[in-house]
């Protein structure tokens, strides 16, 4: 039955470019939700004849709505969509069963090469053509309006109450906490005690779902796969581990090519078979987690230990930050996984770049692709991305306490759909700060106090109803937004 829902998803993907063609983020969210619903429906055991009838009717309705697509123009989208609709775990099992037959199929993708300058210009045109007060980026995004709420920025980020506190890692620092993609109540965190935790907030009371054990030294970073079925983690034991989130087992262990402690990791956003890692020997490596091997041409050297990584949404540009204050941009070859070094910018000589976050469209006021950076200079930095080589231009800074700890920051997930734009960061003064990036004076929107050590990690759930923060003494706090 799984083949039918994959075919349905492939048909949707063929027409997906016609849905709000100027706004790829909406299309990505749509396909994620379709994939989730179709997978759930596939387990219901419906008559195969009904499934095929639905597939045929669905194709006819889409053709009637958007027009028939030629086979030549849609073949590549169809092929890629069938592959990308499957879970990361499915693709890994395929490689294990018949790697030679698969060849390099698992890591080939094709995307258009757009310009960041053209995208920013188009964003401005779309905005200027809309009447005052209309919703951005689409006039019909009522669901996003409902999620964001017709409130001021200060009202919307009035987080105050503690929903729950987790302390399963004792006094060991928790450098990162992150909600699962598009989920409200499941999150994970990693600890310097060598373990990861998966936490479940419902049903009440919130609980520790499982602990992932296997690393022999501190866990430095982790990432959820797009479908949330896999977590990858890096450790100072020089290994990358791939975990099944369903049962907590370690699917694969990959040793760093240099035998060096691994400090950060990130999934390639278009192809989750590829993971990028950074190590203590100043190298960035692209790893194929299905084969356990380094991708040919997928390595590059920085000027210091690699501490942070971030992709742009299409997965064409990778930024890497090191301990000596430099941010490098790389062009990522979607077909081969090869990295090409493009630009280098020194933020502050000798100051560690502990966090990098990319966002293509912040808000109706901030319509340029942007990069949010934590550097150990007592400031949170917001940069514009100027071109398709990842060139950065400083837009503004925010004062925070940050000298030495690996503090992280995030863009708020729903900021594109309301007036103003907000970013959230940890701080060494034991507080969580919310900043309005467009407010000239008194940019602090909210300040959360409750931690007893430097706040290292922050993460929103998908609808911004909950915020998680972690600190240097092992505490994870779940904050709840005030209900109006």
RODO-2510 file (C-alpha; in nm, 4 decimals, decimal comma):
residues 484
     n   res          X          Y          Z
     1     x     0,0000     0,0000     0,0000
     2     x     0,2919     0,2319     0,0638
     3     x     0,3611     0,2566    -0,3099
     4     x     0,0207     0,4164    -0,3712
     5     x     0,0630     0,6959    -0,1181
     6     x     0,4092     0,7650    -0,2580
     7     x     0,2515     0,7981    -0,6024
     8     x    -0,0110     1,0364    -0,4619
     9     x     0,2624     1,2473    -0,3032
    10     x     0,4576     1,2447    -0,6287
    11     x     0,1512     1,3743    -0,8170
    12     x     0,1144     1,6541    -0,5620
    13     x     0,4821     1,7400    -0,5976
    14     x     0,4536     1,7674    -0,9753
    15     x     0,2001     2,0445    -0,9339
    16     x     0,3537     2,1955    -0,6223
    17     x     0,5501     2,4583    -0,8133
    18     x     0,2176     2,6158    -0,9171
    19     x     0,1062     2,6673    -0,5569
    20     x     0,2214     3,0148    -0,4488
    21     x     0,5118     2,9858    -0,6907
    22     x     0,6966     3,2805    -0,5363
    23     x     0,7083     3,1361    -0,1847
    24     x     0,8937     2,8038    -0,1561
    25     x     0,8585     2,7910     0,2246
    26     x     0,4806     2,7504     0,1945
    27     x     0,5225     2,4767    -0,0644
    28     x     0,7681     2,2917     0,1599
    29     x     0,5308     2,3086     0,4562
    30     x     0,2438     2,1871     0,2366
    31     x     0,4388     1,8834     0,1160
    32     x     0,5525     1,7955     0,4687
    33     x     0,1942     1,7953     0,5917
    34     x     0,0721     1,5970     0,2900
    35     x     0,3434     1,3379     0,3510
    36     x     0,2434     1,3062     0,7169
    37     x    -0,1271     1,2638     0,6411
    38     x    -0,0699     1,0159     0,3586
    39     x     0,1594     0,8011     0,5746
    40     x    -0,1024     0,7923     0,8482
    41     x    -0,3720     0,7051     0,5942
    42     x    -0,1594     0,4255     0,4469
    43     x    -0,1781     0,2404     0,7803
    44     x    -0,5597     0,2360     0,7781
    45     x    -0,5822    -0,0667     0,5461
    46     x    -0,8236     0,0703     0,2850
    47     x    -0,9160    -0,1293    -0,0250
    48     x    -0,6341    -0,0976    -0,2853
    49     x    -0,8924    -0,0256    -0,5533
    50     x    -1,0130     0,2786    -0,3587
    51     x    -0,6566     0,4022    -0,3207
    52     x    -0,5941     0,3811    -0,6939
    53     x    -0,9270     0,5519    -0,7628
    54     x    -0,8256     0,8338    -0,5295
    55     x    -0,4911     0,8625    -0,7092
    56     x    -0,6627     0,8934    -1,0467
    57     x    -0,9234     1,1454    -0,9260
    58     x    -0,6573     1,3488    -0,7475
    59     x    -0,4528     1,3700    -1,0664
    60     x    -0,7572     1,4755    -1,2684
    61     x    -0,8524     1,7496    -1,0207
    62     x    -0,4995     1,8907    -1,0138
    63     x    -0,4811     1,8848    -1,3930
    64     x    -0,8158     2,0640    -1,4106
    65     x    -0,6992     2,3256    -1,1595
    66     x    -0,3473     2,3916    -1,2916
    67     x    -0,3468     2,2427    -1,6404
    68     x    -0,1884     1,9221    -1,7658
    69     x     0,1888     1,8937    -1,7286
    70     x     0,4049     1,7554    -2,0042
    71     x     0,5924     1,4378    -1,9130
    72     x     0,9222     1,5976    -2,0121
    73     x     0,8817     1,8955    -1,7795
    74     x     0,7558     1,6947    -1,4851
    75     x     0,9607     1,3756    -1,5003
    76     x     1,2429     1,5036    -1,2823
    77     x     1,0061     1,6449    -1,0215
    78     x     0,8160     1,3160    -1,0176
    79     x     1,1320     1,1119    -0,9717
    80     x     1,2734     1,3298    -0,6951
    81     x     0,9426     1,3541    -0,5131
    82     x     0,8967     0,9790    -0,4861
    83     x     1,2403     0,9530    -0,3303
    84     x     1,2133     1,2515    -0,0988
    85     x     0,8663     1,1498     0,0233
    86     x     1,0105     0,8447     0,1921
    87     x     1,1523     0,8641     0,5397
    88     x     1,5223     0,8912     0,6087
    89     x     1,5133     0,5498     0,7727
    90     x     1,3526     0,3934     0,4639
    91     x     1,6298     0,5215     0,2407
    92     x     1,9006     0,4042     0,4802
    93     x     1,7515     0,0533     0,4817
    94     x     1,7522     0,0544     0,1021
    95     x     2,1237     0,1237     0,1026
    96     x     2,1876    -0,1514     0,3542
    97     x     1,9965    -0,4049     0,1444
    98     x     2,1387    -0,3325    -0,1988
    99     x     2,3956    -0,0565    -0,2073
   100     x     2,5524    -0,1538    -0,5385
   101     x     2,2179    -0,1612    -0,7156
   102     x     2,1269     0,1776    -0,5740
   103     x     2,4562     0,3403    -0,6661
   104     x     2,4563     0,7060    -0,5741
   105     x     2,0827     0,7448    -0,6178
   106     x     2,0290     0,8281    -0,2531
   107     x     2,2153     1,1577    -0,2682
   108     x     2,1209     1,3098    -0,6030
   109     x     1,8882     1,6034    -0,6191
   110     x     1,8276     1,8841    -0,8640
   111     x     1,7156     2,2342    -0,7758
   112     x     1,7027     2,5598    -0,9636
   113     x     1,9848     2,8090    -0,9022
   114     x     1,8139     3,1292    -0,7984
   115     x     1,9805     3,4526    -0,6968
   116     x     1,9443     3,5882    -0,3448
   117     x     1,9390     3,9401    -0,4845
   118     x     1,6554     3,8542    -0,7226
   119     x     1,4650     3,6774    -0,4446
   120     x     1,4937     3,9790    -0,2162
   121     x     1,3816     4,2115    -0,4963
   122     x     1,0857     3,9866    -0,5712
   123     x     0,9906     3,9777    -0,2040
   124     x     0,9802     4,3585    -0,2023
   125     x     0,7682     4,3706    -0,5177
   126     x     0,5159     4,1252    -0,3747
   127     x     0,5005     4,3238    -0,0536
   128     x     0,4593     4,6604    -0,2261
   129     x     0,1801     4,5320    -0,4500
   130     x    -0,0323     4,4276    -0,1522
   131     x    -0,2660     4,6726     0,0211
   132     x    -0,1663     4,8053     0,3616
   133     x    -0,2306     4,5574     0,6396
   134     x    -0,2573     4,2557     0,4100
   135     x    -0,0994     3,9284     0,5152
   136     x     0,2477     3,8429     0,3948
   137     x     0,3681     3,6398     0,2151
   138     x     0,0276     3,5271     0,0783
   139     x    -0,3033     3,7054     0,0897
   140     x    -0,4817     3,3803     0,1725
   141     x    -0,2617     3,2537     0,4558
   142     x    -0,5427     3,2512     0,7100
   143     x    -0,4021     2,9471     0,8856
   144     x    -0,0788     3,1310     0,9502
   145     x    -0,2683     3,4372     1,0701
   146     x    -0,4600     3,2185     1,3143
   147     x    -0,1405     3,0580     1,4427
   148     x     0,0425     3,3886     1,4824
   149     x    -0,2582     3,5736     1,6166
   150     x    -0,3668     3,9295     1,5448
   151     x    -0,1625     4,0627     1,8329
   152     x     0,1293     4,2961     1,8819
   153     x     0,4748     4,1434     1,8933
   154     x     0,5019     4,2044     2,2686
   155     x     0,1647     4,0428     2,3338
   156     x     0,2405     3,7440     2,1155
   157     x     0,5687     3,6701     2,2933
   158     x     0,4359     3,7176     2,6454
   159     x     0,5876     3,3912     2,7709
   160     x     0,5867     3,3724     3,1470
   161     x     0,4647     3,0499     3,3030
   162     x     0,6877     2,7435     3,3303
   163     x     0,5081     2,4493     3,1748
   164     x     0,7610     2,1903     3,2990
   165     x     1,1222     2,1490     3,4113
   166     x     1,3430     1,8527     3,3132
   167     x     1,6615     1,7741     3,5068
   168     x     1,7487     1,4213     3,3921
   169     x     2,1071     1,5193     3,3006
   170     x     2,2070     1,6209     3,6527
   171     x     2,4601     1,9027     3,6603
   172     x     2,6001     1,8327     3,3133
   173     x     2,5488     2,1100     3,0575
   174     x     2,2796     2,0714     2,7909
   175     x     2,4230     2,2612     2,4911
   176     x     2,1220     2,2113     2,2635
   177     x     1,7480     2,1544     2,2854
   178     x     1,5238     2,1253     1,9801
   179     x     1,1609     2,0460     1,9053
   180     x     1,0913     1,7897     1,6343
   181     x     0,9999     1,9327     1,2947
   182     x     0,6385     2,0512     1,2712
   183     x     0,5519     1,9060     1,6124
   184     x     0,4117     2,0736     1,9216
   185     x     0,4901     1,8276     2,1999
   186     x     0,8048     1,6286     2,1242
   187     x     1,1596     1,7537     2,1636
   188     x     1,5113     1,6284     2,2256
   189     x     1,8234     1,7544     2,3972
   190     x     2,1876     1,6480     2,4213
   191     x     2,4218     1,6621     2,7178
   192     x     2,7870     1,6657     2,8057
   193     x     2,7146     1,3487     3,0084
   194     x     2,7301     1,1561     2,6778
   195     x     2,3566     1,0941     2,6300
   196     x     2,0590     1,2394     2,4430
   197     x     1,7022     1,2573     2,5717
   198     x     1,3727     1,2477     2,3824
   199     x     1,0996     1,4269     2,5784
   200     x     0,7220     1,4034     2,5387
   201     x     0,4985     1,6826     2,6702
   202     x     0,1617     1,5092     2,6203
   203     x    -0,0154     1,3234     2,7636
   204     x     0,0310     1,4956     3,0975
   205     x     0,2454     1,4896     3,2941
   206     x     0,5369     1,5550     3,0544
   207     x     0,7780     1,2621     3,0533
   208     x     1,1223     1,1450     2,9528
   209     x     1,0346     0,9168     2,6607
   210     x     1,3767     0,7574     2,6174
   211     x     1,7481     0,8128     2,6697
   212     x     1,9876     0,7488     2,3790
   213     x     2,3062     0,5919     2,5139
   214     x     2,6178     0,4889     2,3247
   215     x     2,8536     0,7843     2,2940
   216     x     3,1664     0,7516     2,5071
   217     x     3,2172     1,1251     2,5607
   218     x     3,0204     1,4509     2,5673
   219     x     2,7492     1,4922     2,3018
   220     x     2,8086     1,8283     2,1339
   221     x     2,5254     1,8588     1,8814
   222     x     2,2360     1,6747     1,7181
   223     x     1,9715     1,7233     1,4482
   224     x     1,6270     1,5810     1,3660
   225     x     1,5694     1,4442     1,0174
   226     x     1,2942     1,6042     0,8130
   227     x     1,0541     1,3183     0,8897
   228     x     1,1637     1,2987     1,2583
   229     x     1,2334     0,9261     1,2315
   230     x     1,6090     0,9732     1,2720
   231     x     1,8372     1,1821     1,4914
   232     x     2,2063     1,2294     1,4144
   233     x     2,4434     1,3271     1,6941
   234     x     2,8088     1,4281     1,7229
   235     x     3,0398     1,3716     2,0167
   236     x     3,3866     1,4387     2,1451
   237     x     3,4442     1,0630     2,1100
   238     x     3,5021     1,1368     1,7364
   239     x     3,1870     0,9592     1,6194
   240     x     2,8654     1,0480     1,4421
   241     x     2,5760     0,8283     1,5510
   242     x     2,2413     0,7750     1,3767
   243     x     1,9507     0,6928     1,6069
   244     x     1,6025     0,5564     1,5378
   245     x     1,3675     0,7799     1,7358
   246     x     1,0947     0,5149     1,7457
   247     x     1,2838     0,2691     1,9649
   248     x     1,6030     0,4545     2,0577
   249     x     1,8439     0,2087     1,8963
   250     x     2,1672     0,3240     1,7343
   251     x     2,1369     0,2401     1,3649
   252     x     2,4916     0,3272     1,2681
   253     x     2,8126     0,4663     1,4103
   254     x     3,0459     0,6608     1,1795
   255     x     3,3965     0,7565     1,2873
   256     x     3,5201     1,1021     1,1913
   257     x     3,7510     1,0786     0,8864
   258     x     4,0202     1,2647     1,0818
   259     x     3,9637     1,0742     1,4060
   260     x     3,8950     1,4087     1,5701
   261     x     3,6288     1,5148     1,8226
   262     x     3,3117     1,6200     1,6383
   263     x     3,1608     1,9508     1,7495
   264     x     2,8580     2,0184     1,5265
   265     x     2,6323     1,8605     1,2664
   266     x     2,3445     1,9455     1,0340
   267     x     2,1278     1,7573     0,7838
   268     x     2,1321     1,8691     0,4215
   269     x     1,7753     2,0099     0,4044
   270     x     1,6866     1,8664     0,0626
   271     x     1,8547     1,5283     0,1019
   272     x     1,8671     1,3863     0,4548
   273     x     2,0992     1,1065     0,3432
   274     x     2,3743     1,3678     0,3675
   275     x     2,4915     1,5165     0,6962
   276     x     2,7606     1,7820     0,7366
   277     x     2,9882     1,7643     1,0416
   278     x     3,2568     1,9950     1,1815
   279     x     3,5510     1,8770     1,3895
   280     x     3,8354     1,9907     1,6121
   281     x     4,0910     1,9612     1,3321
   282     x     3,9281     2,2580     1,1576
   283     x     3,7610     2,0448     0,8902
   284     x     3,4081     2,0306     0,7520
   285     x     3,3034     1,6942     0,6058
   286     x     2,9926     1,5877     0,4115
   287     x     2,8992     1,2366     0,5255
   288     x     2,6592     0,9949     0,3560
   289     x     2,4836     0,8355     0,6540
   290     x     2,3415     0,5577     0,4350
   291     x     2,6857     0,4310     0,3380
   292     x     2,8832     0,5614     0,6361
   293     x     3,1370     0,7196     0,4028
   294     x     3,2679     1,0688     0,3400
   295     x     3,1466     1,2228     0,0141
   296     x     3,4219     1,2777    -0,2426
   297     x     3,4976     1,6485    -0,2683
   298     x     3,2827     1,7177     0,0372
   299     x     3,5579     1,8405     0,2712
   300     x     3,7132     2,1776     0,3419
   301     x     3,9398     2,3350     0,6037
   302     x     3,8621     2,6407     0,8152
   303     x     4,0918     2,8556     1,0304
   304     x     3,9913     2,7009     1,3639
   305     x     3,7776     2,4344     1,5278
   306     x     3,4383     2,4193     1,3533
   307     x     3,1688     2,5138     1,6057
   308     x     2,8530     2,5929     1,4063
   309     x     2,6828     2,5107     1,0756
   310     x     2,3741     2,6311     0,8891
   311     x     2,2204     2,5766     0,5448
   312     x     1,9949     2,8118     0,3549
   313     x     1,6460     2,6704     0,2913
   314     x     1,7166     2,5327    -0,0607
   315     x     2,0370     2,3681     0,0629
   316     x     2,2607     2,5460    -0,1894
   317     x     2,4693     2,7498     0,0575
   318     x     2,6367     2,6233     0,3743
   319     x     2,7786     2,8587     0,6361
   320     x     3,0350     2,7384     0,8911
   321     x     3,1653     2,9279     1,1932
   322     x     3,4909     2,8565     1,3759
   323     x     3,6587     2,9347     1,7067
   324     x     3,8695     3,2157     1,5581
   325     x     3,5782     3,4366     1,4640
   326     x     3,5442     3,3510     1,0948
   327     x     3,2318     3,2567     0,9001
   328     x     3,2878     3,0708     0,5728
   329     x     3,0273     3,0206     0,3024
   330     x     3,0343     2,7162     0,0756
   331     x     2,8433     2,6359    -0,2402
   332     x     2,6891     2,2909    -0,2072
   333     x     2,6635     2,0787    -0,5234
   334     x     2,3211     1,9168    -0,5010
   335     x     2,4135     1,6336    -0,7377
   336     x     2,7426     1,5225    -0,5833
   337     x     2,7631     1,6709    -0,2322
   338     x     3,0819     1,8571    -0,3251
   339     x     3,1694     2,1748    -0,1312
   340     x     3,3178     2,4805    -0,2997
   341     x     3,4520     2,7526    -0,0720
   342     x     3,2978     3,0872    -0,1661
   343     x     3,3432     3,3651     0,0928
   344     x     3,5070     3,4277     0,4293
   345     x     3,4156     3,6997     0,6758
   346     x     3,5895     3,7715     1,0077
   347     x     3,3303     3,8731     1,2676
   348     x     3,5834     3,9359     1,5430
   349     x     3,9339     3,7928     1,5474
   350     x     3,9644     3,5235     1,8124
   351     x     3,5959     3,5206     1,9125
   352     x     3,4165     3,1872     1,8741
   353     x     3,1125     3,1638     1,6452
   354     x     2,8907     2,9450     1,8636
   355     x     2,5684     2,9569     1,6582
   356     x     2,4510     3,0344     1,3042
   357     x     2,0862     3,0334     1,1878
   358     x     1,9673     3,1145     0,8354
   359     x     1,6255     3,2419     0,7280
   360     x     1,5234     3,3378     0,3754
   361     x     1,2336     3,5684     0,4688
   362     x     1,2006     3,7150     0,8186
   363     x     0,8937     3,9403     0,8004
   364     x     0,7174     4,1961     0,5894
   365     x     0,9570     4,4579     0,7270
   366     x     1,2723     4,2426     0,6944
   367     x     1,2399     4,0933     0,3491
   368     x     1,6005     3,9970     0,2770
   369     x     1,7571     3,6554     0,3389
   370     x     1,9251     3,6789     0,6789
   371     x     2,1761     3,5110     0,9071
   372     x     2,1607     3,5221     1,2874
   373     x     2,4983     3,4798     1,4579
   374     x     2,6169     3,4332     1,8155
   375     x     2,9807     3,5342     1,8662
   376     x     3,1590     3,5719     2,1982
   377     x     3,1615     3,9521     2,1845
   378     x     2,8604     4,0218     2,4089
   379     x     2,6416     4,0777     2,1039
   380     x     2,3863     3,8950     1,8935
   381     x     2,4459     3,9773     1,5255
   382     x     2,1963     3,9922     1,2385
   383     x     2,3352     3,9877     0,8829
   384     x     2,1831     4,0274     0,5387
   385     x     2,2715     3,7650     0,2794
   386     x     2,3683     3,9747    -0,0204
   387     x     2,4105     3,7231    -0,3016
   388     x     2,4029     3,3564    -0,3958
   389     x     2,7586     3,3050    -0,2709
   390     x     2,6592     3,3803     0,0875
   391     x     2,8193     3,7249     0,1182
   392     x     2,7133     3,8880     0,4478
   393     x     2,6428     4,2487     0,5428
   394     x     2,5823     4,3458     0,9055
   395     x     2,2298     4,4754     0,9577
   396     x     2,2220     4,5311     1,3331
   397     x     2,3404     4,4034     1,6717
   398     x     2,1766     4,3323     2,0087
   399     x     2,3536     4,3530     2,3434
   400     x     2,3663     4,0265     2,5403
   401     x     2,6029     3,8681     2,7928
   402     x     2,8145     3,6282     2,5881
   403     x     3,1887     3,5805     2,6380
   404     x     3,2720     3,2115     2,6439
   405     x     2,9785     2,9653     2,6533
   406     x     2,8314     2,7998     2,3385
   407     x     2,5171     3,0166     2,3377
   408     x     2,2612     2,9623     2,0605
   409     x     1,9840     3,1714     1,9059
   410     x     1,6885     3,1135     1,6718
   411     x     1,4494     3,2937     1,4411
   412     x     1,0879     3,2638     1,5521
   413     x     0,9143     3,0168     1,3183
   414     x     0,5993     3,2227     1,2504
   415     x     0,7525     3,5662     1,2240
   416     x     0,6838     3,6007     0,8521
   417     x     0,3103     3,6323     0,9136
   418     x     0,2815     3,9267     1,1519
   419     x     0,3929     4,2828     1,2005
   420     x     0,7487     4,2975     1,3305
   421     x     1,0026     4,0179     1,3564
   422     x     1,1440     3,8444     1,6602
   423     x     1,4567     3,6465     1,7416
   424     x     1,5325     3,4587     2,0645
   425     x     1,8696     3,3939     2,2232
   426     x     2,0250     3,2448     2,5334
   427     x     2,2646     3,4476     2,7448
   428     x     2,5334     3,4040     3,0082
   429     x     2,3344     3,6187     3,2538
   430     x     2,0944     3,3195     3,2955
   431     x     1,8132     3,4856     3,0949
   432     x     1,6318     3,4204     2,7669
   433     x     1,5905     3,7305     2,5500
   434     x     1,3359     3,8123     2,2789
   435     x     1,4438     4,0901     2,0392
   436     x     1,2389     4,2738     1,7762
   437     x     1,4796     4,3061     1,4835
   438     x     1,2930     4,6083     1,3425
   439     x     1,2588     4,8122     1,6622
   440     x     1,5250     5,0835     1,6754
   441     x     1,4972     5,1608     2,0471
   442     x     1,4267     4,9185     2,3322
   443     x     1,4469     4,6127     2,1111
   444     x     1,3903     4,3709     2,4014
   445     x     1,0378     4,2335     2,3674
   446     x     1,0557     3,9875     2,6566
   447     x     1,3040     3,8509     2,9092
   448     x     1,2599     3,5147     3,0827
   449     x     1,4259     3,4471     3,4173
   450     x     1,4385     3,1089     3,5871
   451     x     1,7678     2,9411     3,4998
   452     x     2,0526     2,9194     3,7500
   453     x     2,3310     2,9052     3,4904
   454     x     2,4145     3,0368     3,1439
   455     x     2,1317     2,9657     2,8973
   456     x     2,2803     2,7749     2,6044
   457     x     1,9986     2,6438     2,3837
   458     x     1,6554     2,7720     2,2807
   459     x     1,3848     2,6199     2,0601
   460     x     1,0217     2,6920     1,9670
   461     x     0,7621     2,4308     1,8859
   462     x     0,5888     2,4621     1,5495
   463     x     0,3078     2,6979     1,6558
   464     x     0,5093     2,9035     1,9077
   465     x     0,2870     2,8011     2,1979
   466     x     0,5876     2,6569     2,3831
   467     x     0,9535     2,7545     2,4121
   468     x     1,2281     2,5276     2,5441
   469     x     1,5554     2,6523     2,6922
   470     x     1,8547     2,4637     2,8330
   471     x     2,1452     2,5716     3,0495
   472     x     2,5012     2,4929     3,1591
   473     x     2,3845     2,3026     3,4692
   474     x     2,1622     2,0519     3,2945
   475     x     1,8218     2,2143     3,3376
   476     x     1,5656     2,2242     3,0547
   477     x     1,2699     2,4597     3,1044
   478     x     0,9540     2,4490     2,8928
   479     x     0,7900     2,7936     2,8891
   480     x     0,4237     2,8432     2,8048
   481     x     0,2860     3,1436     2,6222
   482     x     0,0281     3,3413     2,8149
   483     x    -0,3268     3,2684     2,7015
   484     x    -0,5284     3,5799     2,6213
***
